[in-house]
Amino acid sequence: MDILQKLSDLGFTNAAMLNEASGLTRIRTLKGWVYERFTSENQIETWDNRNKPEVTE
C-alpha cells in the first residue's frame, strides 16, 4: 500500500511520510496539519470521510 499515493488520489496533495515503519504521516487538511498513523487503505478512506483537503488556488 502506498499511503501518500492514496492520499493524493483523495485530494490530499500536501502530505509527507514521517515514519514509514509505523505509518506515521503528516497531512495538510482544510483545518491545518494533521498527524495520523495508517495501516490500511480502508483506514485512509474512513479518515477521508471526516477530513477535507487544503484548498490551494
JOWOPE-V877710 format. One record per residue. N is the residue number from 0. BURIAL is # if it has 24 or more other C-alpha atoms within 12 Angstrom, else .. D_CENTER is the distance of its C-alpha to the mean C-alpha in Angstrom with 2 decimals. Layout:
<<N BURIAL D_CENTER> <N BURIAL D_CENTER>>
This chain:
<<0 . 12.86> <1 . 10.82> <2 # 7.19> <3 # 6.70> <4 . 9.11> <5 . 7.77> <6 # 4.67> <7 . 7.72> <8 . 9.95> <9 # 8.48> <10 . 9.05> <11 # 6.09> <12 . 8.45> <13 # 8.43> <14 # 6.15> <15 # 8.26> <16 . 9.12> <17 . 11.55> <18 . 13.20> <19 . 12.99> <20 . 15.66> <21 . 13.95> <22 . 10.34> <23 . 9.57> <24 # 6.54> <25 # 6.83> <26 # 4.87> <27 # 7.75> <28 # 8.46> <29 . 11.99> <30 . 13.12> <31 . 12.06> <32 . 10.01> <33 # 8.22> <34 . 8.33> <35 # 7.32> <36 # 9.00> <37 # 8.34> <38 . 11.64> <39 . 11.67> <40 . 10.48> <41 . 12.21> <42 . 10.23> <43 # 6.92> <44 . 9.44> <45 . 10.98> <46 # 8.16> <47 # 7.84> <48 . 11.58> <49 . 11.53> <50 . 9.23> <51 . 9.96> <52 # 8.86> <53 . 11.22> <54 . 14.48> <55 . 16.19> <56 . 19.70>>
